Amino acid sequence: MEHILDATNQKLGRLASKIAVILQGKHRADYNPRLEGKDKITVMNASKVVLTGKKAKQKVYHYHTGYMGHLRTIPFKDMMTKHPERVLEWAVYNMLPKNWLRQKRMNRLIIKK
């Protein structure tokens, strides 16, 4: 089944948790934790997602390049201007269970700016 969600004026964490539940298949009657699920999700307007409070100024994203001492830090504001789809993608990715099904579930997520 195809789900289409609009991210306009929705809070980042609540939207990401809703997407994670659908990708796992927990909303279905035939849910089985060892199966990847069947539903696909398309998210529209990912650049219009919002954060509450001071999180827009304080939130930072970290990633490592693989070289010694190359820990990179990107503020939320810069990430939203350059890659708004990655903000939602990383939030959903970290809400899914850390097992071999995570990447298969993420492949069924399509995020559009």
N, CA, C and O atoms as CSV, one atom per row, in Angstrom:
chain,resi,resn,atom,element,x,y,z
A,1,MET,N,N,0.838,-1.171,0.000
A,1,MET,CA,C,0.000,0.000,0.000
A,1,MET,C,C,0.891,1.244,0.000
A,1,MET,O,O,1.940,1.273,0.644
A,2,GLU,N,N,0.462,2.246,-0.717
A,2,GLU,CA,C,1.221,3.493,-0.837
A,2,GLU,C,C,0.628,4.546,0.088
A,2,GLU,O,O,-0.572,4.817,0.045
A,3,HIS,N,N,1.476,5.139,0.923
A,3,HIS,CA,C,1.069,6.224,1.811
A,3,HIS,C,C,1.710,7.502,1.311
A,3,HIS,O,O,2.895,7.516,0.981
A,4,ILE,N,N,0.933,8.583,1.253
A,4,ILE,CA,C,1.456,9.891,0.868
A,4,ILE,C,C,1.222,10.838,2.031
A,4,ILE,O,O,0.080,11.067,2.429
A,5,LEU,N,N,2.304,11.392,2.581
A,5,LEU,CA,C,2.218,12.286,3.726
A,5,LEU,C,C,2.723,13.674,3.334
A,5,LEU,O,O,3.671,13.807,2.559
A,6,ASP,N,N,2.080,14.699,3.878
A,6,ASP,CA,C,2.513,16.067,3.655
A,6,ASP,C,C,3.177,16.567,4.934
A,6,ASP,O,O,2.571,16.526,6.004
A,7,ALA,N,N,4.415,17.035,4.829
A,7,ALA,CA,C,5.184,17.439,6.005
A,7,ALA,C,C,5.030,18.922,6.335
A,7,ALA,O,O,5.732,19.429,7.209
A,8,THR,N,N,4.146,19.609,5.670
A,8,THR,CA,C,3.982,21.041,5.891
A,8,THR,C,C,3.527,21.315,7.315
A,8,THR,O,O,2.490,20.813,7.750
A,9,ASN,N,N,4.312,22.120,8.048
A,9,ASN,CA,C,4.021,22.541,9.424
A,9,ASN,C,C,3.860,21.377,10.400
A,9,ASN,O,O,3.185,21.527,11.418
A,10,GLN,N,N,4.459,20.229,10.119
A,10,GLN,CA,C,4.429,19.115,11.063
A,10,GLN,C,C,5.746,19.086,11.829
A,10,GLN,O,O,6.792,19.477,11.313
A,11,LYS,N,N,5.671,18.617,13.061
A,11,LYS,CA,C,6.857,18.533,13.899
A,11,LYS,C,C,7.708,17.350,13.457
A,11,LYS,O,O,7.189,16.283,13.130
A,12,LEU,N,N,9.018,17.553,13.452
A,12,LEU,CA,C,9.954,16.577,12.904
A,12,LEU,C,C,9.859,15.225,13.599
A,12,LEU,O,O,9.735,14.200,12.928
A,13,GLY,N,N,9.915,15.201,14.918
A,13,GLY,CA,C,9.928,13.939,15.643
A,13,GLY,C,C,8.629,13.164,15.531
A,13,GLY,O,O,8.648,11.940,15.402
A,14,ARG,N,N,7.507,13.855,15.577
A,14,ARG,CA,C,6.216,13.175,15.479
A,14,ARG,C,C,5.998,12.590,14.093
A,14,ARG,O,O,5.467,11.488,13.951
A,15,LEU,N,N,6.405,13.324,13.083
A,15,LEU,CA,C,6.285,12.818,11.722
A,15,LEU,C,C,7.211,11.631,11.505
A,15,LEU,O,O,6.817,10.642,10.886
A,16,ALA,N,N,8.444,11.718,12.011
A,16,ALA,CA,C,9.410,10.627,11.842
A,16,ALA,C,C,8.950,9.362,12.557
A,16,ALA,O,O,9.137,8.262,12.036
A,17,SER,N,N,8.352,9.496,13.742
A,17,SER,CA,C,7.890,8.305,14.452
A,17,SER,C,C,6.693,7.678,13.747
A,17,SER,O,O,6.551,6.455,13.737
A,18,LYS,N,N,5.833,8.504,13.156
A,18,LYS,CA,C,4.703,7.969,12.395
A,18,LYS,C,C,5.197,7.185,11.176
A,18,LYS,O,O,4.679,6.113,10.865
A,19,ILE,N,N,6.205,7.734,10.493
A,19,ILE,CA,C,6.778,7.065,9.330
A,19,ILE,C,C,7.460,5.761,9.738
A,19,ILE,O,O,7.338,4.758,9.035
A,20,ALA,N,N,8.169,5.762,10.855
A,20,ALA,CA,C,8.864,4.558,11.318
A,20,ALA,C,C,7.879,3.439,11.638
A,20,ALA,O,O,8.149,2.274,11.347
A,21,VAL,N,N,6.753,3.779,12.230
A,21,VAL,CA,C,5.735,2.766,12.549
A,21,VAL,C,C,5.172,2.163,11.271
A,21,VAL,O,O,4.976,0.950,11.193
A,22,ILE,N,N,4.909,2.998,10.267
A,22,ILE,CA,C,4.358,2.499,9.008
A,22,ILE,C,C,5.381,1.642,8.275
A,22,ILE,O,O,5.026,0.598,7.727
A,23,LEU,N,N,6.654,2.066,8.254
A,23,LEU,CA,C,7.681,1.284,7.566
A,23,LEU,C,C,7.888,-0.087,8.210
A,23,LEU,O,O,8.169,-1.060,7.511
A,24,GLN,N,N,7.753,-0.169,9.522
A,24,GLN,CA,C,7.901,-1.453,10.206
A,24,GLN,C,C,6.683,-2.335,9.996
A,24,GLN,O,O,6.778,-3.557,10.110
A,25,GLY,N,N,5.538,-1.734,9.690
A,25,GLY,CA,C,4.310,-2.500,9.499
A,25,GLY,C,C,3.542,-2.708,10.782
A,25,GLY,O,O,2.675,-3.579,10.849
A,26,LYS,N,N,3.846,-1.917,11.816
A,26,LYS,CA,C,3.190,-2.107,13.113
A,26,LYS,C,C,1.723,-1.702,13.103
A,26,LYS,O,O,0.981,-2.074,14.012
A,27,HIS,N,N,1.293,-0.962,12.114
A,27,HIS,CA,C,-0.095,-0.526,12.040
A,27,HIS,C,C,-0.990,-1.577,11.388
A,27,HIS,O,O,-2.209,-1.408,11.360
A,28,ARG,N,N,-0.422,-2.639,10.874
A,28,ARG,CA,C,-1.179,-3.679,10.167
A,28,ARG,C,C,-1.534,-4.823,11.117
A,28,ARG,O,O,-0.856,-5.058,12.117
A,29,ALA,N,N,-2.594,-5.512,10.782
A,29,ALA,CA,C,-3.034,-6.645,11.594
A,29,ALA,C,C,-2.096,-7.840,11.444
A,29,ALA,O,O,-1.985,-8.655,12.360
A,30,ASP,N,N,-1.422,-7.953,10.301
A,30,ASP,CA,C,-0.529,-9.085,10.064
A,30,ASP,C,C,0.933,-8.725,10.372
A,30,ASP,O,O,1.839,-9.224,9.705
A,31,TYR,N,N,1.173,-7.869,11.368
A,31,TYR,CA,C,2.529,-7.437,11.730
A,31,TYR,C,C,3.349,-8.607,12.247
A,31,TYR,O,O,2.886,-9.403,13.064
A,32,ASN,N,N,4.584,-8.692,11.749
A,32,ASN,CA,C,5.533,-9.690,12.212
A,32,ASN,C,C,6.895,-8.985,12.308
A,32,ASN,O,O,7.379,-8.461,11.305
A,33,PRO,N,N,7.525,-8.962,13.502
A,33,PRO,CA,C,8.758,-8.183,13.652
A,33,PRO,C,C,9.917,-8.649,12.787
A,33,PRO,O,O,10.842,-7.873,12.547
A,34,ARG,N,N,9.901,-9.875,12.317
A,34,ARG,CA,C,11.029,-10.360,11.520
A,34,ARG,C,C,10.868,-10.084,10.031
A,34,ARG,O,O,11.781,-10.353,9.251
A,35,LEU,N,N,9.711,-9.545,9.628
A,35,LEU,CA,C,9.480,-9.191,8.229
A,35,LEU,C,C,9.642,-7.689,8.046
A,35,LEU,O,O,9.427,-6.914,8.978
A,36,GLU,N,N,10.018,-7.287,6.850
A,36,GLU,CA,C,10.322,-5.871,6.630
A,36,GLU,C,C,9.087,-5.007,6.457
A,36,GLU,O,O,9.190,-3.789,6.604
A,37,GLY,N,N,7.939,-5.560,6.157
A,37,GLY,CA,C,6.734,-4.765,5.942
A,37,GLY,C,C,6.458,-4.617,4.457
A,37,GLY,O,O,7.270,-5.014,3.621
A,38,LYS,N,N,5.296,-4.038,4.131
A,38,LYS,CA,C,4.882,-3.974,2.732
A,38,LYS,C,C,4.578,-2.571,2.246
A,38,LYS,O,O,4.500,-2.349,1.038
A,39,ASP,N,N,4.408,-1.632,3.135
A,39,ASP,CA,C,3.936,-0.309,2.755
A,39,ASP,C,C,5.075,0.594,2.307
A,39,ASP,O,O,6.181,0.537,2.843
A,40,LYS,N,N,4.783,1.433,1.308
A,40,LYS,CA,C,5.723,2.446,0.834
A,40,LYS,C,C,5.197,3.807,1.262
A,40,LYS,O,O,3.988,4.015,1.359
A,41,ILE,N,N,6.117,4.731,1.516
A,41,ILE,CA,C,5.738,6.063,1.970
A,41,ILE,C,C,6.404,7.105,1.075
A,41,ILE,O,O,7.597,7.026,0.782
A,42,THR,N,N,5.612,8.075,0.652
A,42,THR,CA,C,6.120,9.234,-0.061
A,42,THR,C,C,5.818,10.457,0.787
A,42,THR,O,O,4.664,10.701,1.137
A,43,VAL,N,N,6.845,11.225,1.120
A,43,VAL,CA,C,6.683,12.420,1.937
A,43,VAL,C,C,6.898,13.636,1.054
A,43,VAL,O,O,7.935,13.763,0.403
A,44,MET,N,N,5.918,14.531,1.029
A,44,MET,CA,C,5.988,15.752,0.239
A,44,MET,C,C,6.363,16.927,1.156
A,44,MET,O,O,6.081,16.889,2.354
A,45,ASN,N,N,6.986,17.953,0.606
A,45,ASN,CA,C,7.314,19.197,1.307
A,45,ASN,C,C,8.159,18.979,2.559
A,45,ASN,O,O,7.833,19.501,3.624
A,46,ALA,N,N,9.227,18.222,2.439
A,46,ALA,CA,C,10.101,17.953,3.585
A,46,ALA,C,C,10.805,19.222,4.069
A,46,ALA,O,O,11.237,19.278,5.221
A,47,SER,N,N,10.925,20.216,3.233
A,47,SER,CA,C,11.594,21.447,3.642
A,47,SER,C,C,10.721,22.304,4.554
A,47,SER,O,O,11.206,23.283,5.121
A,48,LYS,N,N,9.460,21.961,4.703
A,48,LYS,CA,C,8.538,22.749,5.531
A,48,LYS,C,C,8.288,22.130,6.895
A,48,LYS,O,O,7.351,22.526,7.589
A,49,VAL,N,N,9.112,21.162,7.292
A,49,VAL,CA,C,8.983,20.550,8.607
A,49,VAL,C,C,9.494,21.538,9.657
A,49,VAL,O,O,10.395,22.326,9.370
A,50,VAL,N,N,8.935,21.509,10.862
A,50,VAL,CA,C,9.288,22.490,11.886
A,50,VAL,C,C,9.820,21.792,13.135
A,50,VAL,O,O,9.567,20.611,13.373
A,51,LEU,N,N,10.567,22.566,13.925
A,51,LEU,CA,C,11.018,22.139,15.243
A,51,LEU,C,C,10.447,23.112,16.266
A,51,LEU,O,O,10.202,24.276,15.950
A,52,THR,N,N,10.236,22.640,17.485
A,52,THR,CA,C,9.680,23.492,18.525
A,52,THR,C,C,10.785,24.037,19.419
A,52,THR,O,O,11.878,23.476,19.490
A,53,GLY,N,N,10.486,25.129,20.094
A,53,GLY,CA,C,11.421,25.695,21.063
A,53,GLY,C,C,12.706,26.186,20.427
A,53,GLY,O,O,12.696,26.755,19.335
A,54,LYS,N,N,13.830,25.958,21.130
A,54,LYS,CA,C,15.139,26.415,20.675
A,54,LYS,C,C,15.880,25.379,19.846
A,54,LYS,O,O,17.050,25.566,19.511
A,55,LYS,N,N,15.197,24.280,19.513
A,55,LYS,CA,C,15.881,23.195,18.814
A,55,LYS,C,C,16.422,23.615,17.446
A,55,LYS,O,O,17.445,23.094,17.002
A,56,ALA,N,N,15.755,24.538,16.786
A,56,ALA,CA,C,16.221,24.978,15.468
A,56,ALA,C,C,17.601,25.636,15.566
A,56,ALA,O,O,18.381,25.577,14.616
A,57,LYS,N,N,17.903,26.257,16.697
A,57,LYS,CA,C,19.210,26.889,16.879
A,57,LYS,C,C,20.229,25.946,17.502
A,57,LYS,O,O,21.424,26.076,17.239
A,58,GLN,N,N,19.783,24.998,18.322
A,58,GLN,CA,C,20.700,24.161,19.087
A,58,GLN,C,C,21.009,22.815,18.451
A,58,GLN,O,O,22.050,22.230,18.751
A,59,LYS,N,N,20.147,22.305,17.590
A,59,LYS,CA,C,20.320,20.963,17.037
A,59,LYS,C,C,21.458,20.937,16.024
A,59,LYS,O,O,21.545,21.796,15.146
A,60,VAL,N,N,22.334,19.932,16.158
A,60,VAL,CA,C,23.438,19.743,15.223
A,60,VAL,C,C,23.481,18.285,14.793
A,60,VAL,O,O,23.039,17.398,15.522
A,61,TYR,N,N,24.015,18.049,13.609
A,61,TYR,CA,C,24.172,16.702,13.068
A,61,TYR,C,C,25.652,16.386,12.981
A,61,TYR,O,O,26.446,17.218,12.543
A,62,HIS,N,N,26.021,15.191,13.394
A,62,HIS,CA,C,27.415,14.748,13.368
A,62,HIS,C,C,27.548,13.568,12.405
A,62,HIS,O,O,26.672,12.707,12.332
A,63,TYR,N,N,28.646,13.546,11.676
A,63,TYR,CA,C,28.998,12.370,10.889
A,63,TYR,C,C,30.511,12.299,10.800
A,63,TYR,O,O,31.201,13.303,10.979
A,64,HIS,N,N,31.017,11.122,10.525
A,64,HIS,CA,C,32.457,10.910,10.479
A,64,HIS,C,C,32.846,10.489,9.074
A,64,HIS,O,O,32.188,9.647,8.463
A,65,THR,N,N,33.926,11.083,8.563
A,65,THR,CA,C,34.347,10.793,7.194
A,65,THR,C,C,35.097,9.479,7.077
A,65,THR,O,O,35.210,8.919,5.986
A,66,GLY,N,N,35.608,8.984,8.195
A,66,GLY,CA,C,36.382,7.755,8.163
A,66,GLY,C,C,37.858,7.989,8.410
A,66,GLY,O,O,38.589,7.051,8.727
A,67,TYR,N,N,38.307,9.230,8.270
A,67,TYR,CA,C,39.691,9.570,8.550
A,67,TYR,C,C,39.824,10.032,9.995
A,67,TYR,O,O,38.870,10.532,10.591
A,68,MET,N,N,41.014,9.861,10.547
A,68,MET,CA,C,41.236,10.242,11.943
A,68,MET,C,C,41.011,11.738,12.143
A,68,MET,O,O,41.547,12.557,11.397
A,69,GLY,N,N,40.231,12.086,13.133
A,69,GLY,CA,C,39.991,13.481,13.455
A,69,GLY,C,C,39.017,14.193,12.534
A,69,GLY,O,O,38.909,15.418,12.591
A,70,HIS,N,N,38.314,13.470,11.697
A,70,HIS,CA,C,37.416,14.085,10.720
A,70,HIS,C,C,35.951,13.942,11.117
A,70,HIS,O,O,35.128,13.486,10.323
A,71,LEU,N,N,35.635,14.325,12.326
A,71,LEU,CA,C,34.245,14.374,12.761
A,71,LEU,C,C,33.662,15.694,12.287
A,71,LEU,O,O,34.150,16.762,12.657
A,72,ARG,N,N,32.620,15.623,11.469
A,72,ARG,CA,C,32.010,16.825,10.911
A,72,ARG,C,C,30.733,17.152,11.667
A,72,ARG,O,O,29.994,16.253,12.067
A,73,THR,N,N,30.478,18.429,11.860
A,73,THR,CA,C,29.293,18.903,12.556
A,73,THR,C,C,28.577,19.915,11.672
A,73,THR,O,O,29.187,20.860,11.173
A,74,ILE,N,N,27.267,19.704,11.482
A,74,ILE,CA,C,26.468,20.605,10.652
A,74,ILE,C,C,25.285,21.088,11.483
A,74,ILE,O,O,24.541,20.258,12.004
A,75,PRO,N,N,25.081,22.398,11.629
A,75,PRO,CA,C,23.912,22.905,12.341
A,75,PRO,C,C,22.629,22.613,11.573
A,75,PRO,O,O,22.648,22.454,10.353
A,76,PHE,N,N,21.513,22.544,12.297
A,76,PHE,CA,C,20.217,22.231,11.698
A,76,PHE,C,C,19.858,23.230,10.600
A,76,PHE,O,O,19.340,22.841,9.553
A,77,LYS,N,N,20.126,24.497,10.830
A,77,LYS,CA,C,19.753,25.534,9.861
A,77,LYS,C,C,20.461,25.327,8.531
A,77,LYS,O,O,19.848,25.473,7.473
A,78,ASP,N,N,21.758,24.984,8.574
A,78,ASP,CA,C,22.506,24.734,7.338
A,78,ASP,C,C,22.016,23.475,6.638
A,78,ASP,O,O,21.947,23.429,5.409
A,79,MET,N,N,21.679,22.459,7.415
A,79,MET,CA,C,21.184,21.215,6.832
A,79,MET,C,C,19.845,21.437,6.130
A,79,MET,O,O,19.588,20.858,5.075
A,80,MET,N,N,18.994,22.278,6.721
A,80,MET,CA,C,17.690,22.537,6.106
A,80,MET,C,C,17.826,23.338,4.814
A,80,MET,O,O,17.016,23.163,3.904
A,81,THR,N,N,18.815,24.200,4.712
A,81,THR,CA,C,18.971,24.971,3.480
A,81,THR,C,C,19.583,24.134,2.362
A,81,THR,O,O,19.197,24.275,1.202
A,82,LYS,N,N,20.540,23.258,2.704
A,82,LYS,CA,C,21.221,22.468,1.679
A,82,LYS,C,C,20.497,21.175,1.341
A,82,LYS,O,O,20.271,20.877,0.168
A,83,HIS,N,N,20.129,20.400,2.370
A,83,HIS,CA,C,19.530,19.075,2.164
A,83,HIS,C,C,18.356,18.863,3.110
A,83,HIS,O,O,18.505,18.138,4.094
A,84,PRO,N,N,17.196,19.460,2.858
A,84,PRO,CA,C,16.069,19.314,3.798
A,84,PRO,C,C,15.532,17.888,3.880
A,84,PRO,O,O,14.945,17.511,4.894
A,85,GLU,N,N,15.723,17.095,2.838
A,85,GLU,CA,C,15.227,15.716,2.880
A,85,GLU,C,C,16.061,14.853,3.814
A,85,GLU,O,O,15.547,13.883,4.371
A,86,ARG,N,N,17.340,15.183,4.001
A,86,ARG,CA,C,18.203,14.395,4.884
A,86,ARG,C,C,17.816,14.543,6.354
A,86,ARG,O,O,18.029,13.623,7.144
A,87,VAL,N,N,17.257,15.678,6.724
A,87,VAL,CA,C,16.846,15.893,8.110
A,87,VAL,C,C,15.798,14.860,8.496
A,87,VAL,O,O,15.913,14.209,9.535
A,88,LEU,N,N,14.792,14.711,7.670
A,88,LEU,CA,C,13.741,13.732,7.939
A,88,LEU,C,C,14.255,12.306,7.760
A,88,LEU,O,O,13.880,11.408,8.515
A,89,GLU,N,N,15.103,12.101,6.773
A,89,GLU,CA,C,15.649,10.769,6.521
A,89,GLU,C,C,16.473,10.266,7.706
A,89,GLU,O,O,16.338,9.109,8.103
A,90,TRP,N,N,17.328,11.127,8.278
A,90,TRP,CA,C,18.146,10.730,9.426
A,90,TRP,C,C,17.287,10.503,10.665
A,90,TRP,O,O,17.584,9.625,11.476
A,91,ALA,N,N,16.224,11.290,10.814
A,91,ALA,CA,C,15.339,11.108,11.969
A,91,ALA,C,C,14.632,9.761,11.900
A,91,ALA,O,O,14.541,9.056,12.905
A,92,VAL,N,N,14.130,9.401,10.719
A,92,VAL,CA,C,13.442,8.111,10.561
A,92,VAL,C,C,14.442,6.971,10.703
A,92,VAL,O,O,14.144,5.965,11.348
A,93,TYR,N,N,15.617,7.115,10.112
A,93,TYR,CA,C,16.641,6.075,10.157
A,93,TYR,C,C,17.010,5.721,11.593
A,93,TYR,O,O,17.177,4.547,11.924
A,94,ASN,N,N,17.136,6.731,12.442
A,94,ASN,CA,C,17.511,6.484,13.829
A,94,ASN,C,C,16.351,5.985,14.681
A,94,ASN,O,O,16.574,5.497,15.789
A,95,MET,N,N,15.121,6.095,14.193
A,95,MET,CA,C,13.974,5.583,14.942
A,95,MET,C,C,13.650,4.135,14.601
A,95,MET,O,O,12.890,3.487,15.321
A,96,LEU,N,N,14.209,3.628,13.526
A,96,LEU,CA,C,13.975,2.228,13.165
A,96,LEU,C,C,14.879,1.324,13.996
A,96,LEU,O,O,15.932,1.766,14.456
A,97,PRO,N,N,14.483,0.058,14.199
A,97,PRO,CA,C,15.334,-0.873,14.944
A,97,PRO,C,C,16.679,-1.075,14.254
A,97,PRO,O,O,16.764,-1.108,13.026
A,98,LYS,N,N,17.718,-1.207,15.055
A,98,LYS,CA,C,19.073,-1.333,14.534
A,98,LYS,C,C,19.352,-2.788,14.194
A,98,LYS,O,O,20.018,-3.490,14.955
A,99,ASN,N,N,18.848,-3.242,13.063
A,99,ASN,CA,C,19.079,-4.614,12.627
A,99,ASN,C,C,19.189,-4.650,11.102
A,99,ASN,O,O,19.215,-3.602,10.456
A,100,TRP,N,N,19.252,-5.835,10.534
A,100,TRP,CA,C,19.484,-5.984,9.100
A,100,TRP,C,C,18.297,-5.557,8.249
A,100,TRP,O,O,18.427,-5.457,7.029
A,101,LEU,N,N,17.154,-5.303,8.852
A,101,LEU,CA,C,15.982,-4.869,8.100
A,101,LEU,C,C,15.922,-3.351,7.925
A,101,LEU,O,O,15.126,-2.855,7.129
A,102,ARG,N,N,16.743,-2.620,8.650
A,102,ARG,CA,C,16.639,-1.160,8.642
A,102,ARG,C,C,16.829,-0.581,7.245
A,102,ARG,O,O,16.033,0.262,6.830
A,103,GLN,N,N,17.839,-0.997,6.516
A,103,GLN,CA,C,18.083,-0.436,5.190
A,103,GLN,C,C,17.007,-0.863,4.201
A,103,GLN,O,O,16.655,-0.089,3.310
A,104,LYS,N,N,16.483,-2.062,4.333
A,104,LYS,CA,C,15.400,-2.501,3.459
A,104,LYS,C,C,14.151,-1.658,3.681
A,104,LYS,O,O,13.431,-1.337,2.735
A,105,ARG,N,N,13.902,-1.307,4.922
A,105,ARG,CA,C,12.750,-0.456,5.228
A,105,ARG,C,C,12.973,0.959,4.714
A,105,ARG,O,O,12.044,1.579,4.196
A,106,MET,N,N,14.187,1.477,4.849
A,106,MET,CA,C,14.481,2.822,4.374
A,106,MET,C,C,14.382,2.931,2.860
A,106,MET,O,O,14.112,4.012,2.336
A,107,ASN,N,N,14.594,1.833,2.151
A,107,ASN,CA,C,14.489,1.848,0.693
A,107,ASN,C,C,13.055,2.093,0.229
A,107,ASN,O,O,12.836,2.486,-0.917
A,108,ARG,N,N,12.084,1.865,1.103
A,108,ARG,CA,C,10.676,2.081,0.754
A,108,ARG,C,C,10.195,3.478,1.137
A,108,ARG,O,O,8.998,3.762,1.074
A,109,LEU,N,N,11.117,4.347,1.531
A,109,LEU,CA,C,10.791,5.724,1.895
A,109,LEU,C,C,11.290,6.672,0.809
A,109,LEU,O,O,12.466,6.651,0.447
A,110,ILE,N,N,10.385,7.502,0.295
A,110,ILE,CA,C,10.726,8.489,-0.732
A,110,ILE,C,C,10.415,9.864,-0.144
A,110,ILE,O,O,9.283,10.133,0.259
A,111,ILE,N,N,11.421,10.726,-0.099
A,111,ILE,CA,C,11.249,12.060,0.467
A,111,ILE,C,C,11.509,13.093,-0.613
A,111,ILE,O,O,12.551,13.076,-1.269
A,112,LYS,N,N,10.548,13.995,-0.792
A,112,LYS,CA,C,10.670,15.045,-1.795
A,112,LYS,C,C,10.715,16.401,-1.106
A,112,LYS,O,O,10.041,16.621,-0.099
A,113,LYS,N,N,11.515,17.308,-1.658
A,113,LYS,CA,C,11.659,18.635,-1.059
A,113,LYS,C,C,10.346,19.351,-1.110
A,113,LYS,O,O,10.246,20.490,-0.655
